[in-house]
Amino acid sequence: MPSVAELSQSLVNGVGIGLIYGLIAIGFSVIYNASGIVNFAQGVFVMLGGMFAHTLLTSYGIPIWLSAIISTVLVAAVGVLVQIFVINPMWRRNAPLFAIILATLAVQLLIEQVIILTLGDRPRTYPEFTAGGPLKIGTVAIPYQFFWVLGVGALLVFALTQFFNRTRMGRALRACAQNREAAALLGIPVERMLIVAFALSAGLGAVAGILITPTQYTAYLIGTPFGINGFIAAIIGGFGSPVAGLVGGVLLGVIQSEAIVFFGAGFRNIISLTVLLVVLMYFPKGLFGGLEKKA
Amino acid sequence: MSADTTHLIAVKDLAASYGHIEALRPTSLHVAPGEFVTILGPNGAGKTTLLRAITRLIPSKGQITFNGKDVSGLKTHDLAELGIIMVMEGRGLFGEMSVRENLQLGAYKLSGSPADMNRRLDKVFTLFPRLKERIDQMSSSMSGGEQQMLAVGRALMAEPKLLILDEPSLGLAPRVATEILSTLGALNKEGLGILLVEQKAPLALKLAQRVYILSSGSVRAELPTHEIKSHHDLARYYFS
């Protein structure tokens, strides 16, 4: 039986990684809600966020805060390019959704190959945003980067909630999610809204990647595991709102972390995938019922 | 086709297909400024297809001019910006949004001041006072009649030049349907051009000035409503 200290430490670790999953889950939700598309290239935006930030920091000597901003903008631009050159042509030809979803998978593989050719396959990392640490509370060590993840995650969820509920564009995105034809009939440019969704989603992925790189590493292949975990988090929380995505992510992170403590590292994915199956069987709309809209 | 400024909207040889099935054969119609036109026809006649083709929700062939300008190549949202607003069959409400949010989205293209938004809201509330009572209620939780009022009210928020409606009385109690259609009649008297697809023929014929009879995907007749005296007349046109 693990000690209280071990459980507490794993809880902190789980919340930290869970917040990252949550940000990725929100990215999945934003595109899914605006279009019905599950963007399997979501994980690659996480990878790009860390890779770009690292390159700007180490190759060009740009401070980390500025590297983070530029990286987020660049990855958002990649998201826009994916929408314009891959998704939109298929969308206009009324391609089946599964074909578009497969195309996003191809985009992920393509971008990974481009990164190997241009930036190499070497894993890379950079220092935590705040030097020093960790903060010790009893036997529990909390890295300073955890507070950055927590703070940025909370801030982004707050900002996104305000955006979706209080701005004209946010409401228009929600309208597209609920009834694209009715939205278009009111003058909302649905295709442009989809571009906004991809930019937003890619930017969120980039932020997740930038935040997690100091505590782990980034490399061309991290997109897939982060993408899968973000997708599971989105299913657990439901695709309904930013808060649902973030809570889904934290739940998944904590479950994985505690699974390691209780059963060993080998059981991490077995437990989380079992949880996914249980959620799909008994809460097919997610714990917060977000998928209801699409049903 | 030369610029046609006598018609608010003119549709010429509009045709649409679903795969290999020709749902709408080349069809022409027009609505004059301030005119109330209704389209009648049996189920499967192509009425909804016609409206969806006009508003570019489905691809179509043919020409559409609006206020004399060729708008055939425009997208649905561009047509809305010009003032062609449709209340779709099934209402098309954003069910997870409140009445207020639905109405605000109706004025999506509005770049004016909050005062302008409030003026539009007040006008809608004058027509449908129940919407004001339900302002913060989720639209999905309202009755069918209230939802239809919201759908029409939302369309009016855009201050359309041409209001297109696809069976607004579908599934409503007769009293509520009459109330909504009468409101449309009042709006038309204020100068709003209306193109209405409606199953409740007697009510539609009472309000409209002109009628198109659609059957098997093409227009069978176009005539002033006063020339239709009975159901028998309609049936004759439907199946002629």
Interface residues (C-beta under 8 A of the other chain):
Chain A: R168 R171 A172 R174 A175 Q178 N179 E181 A182 A183 A184 L185 L186 G187 I188 P189 V190 K293
Chain B: T55 L57 K75 T76 H77 A80 E81 I85 M86 M88 G92 L93 F94 G95 E96 M97 E101 Q104 L105 G106 Y108 K109 R154 A155 A158
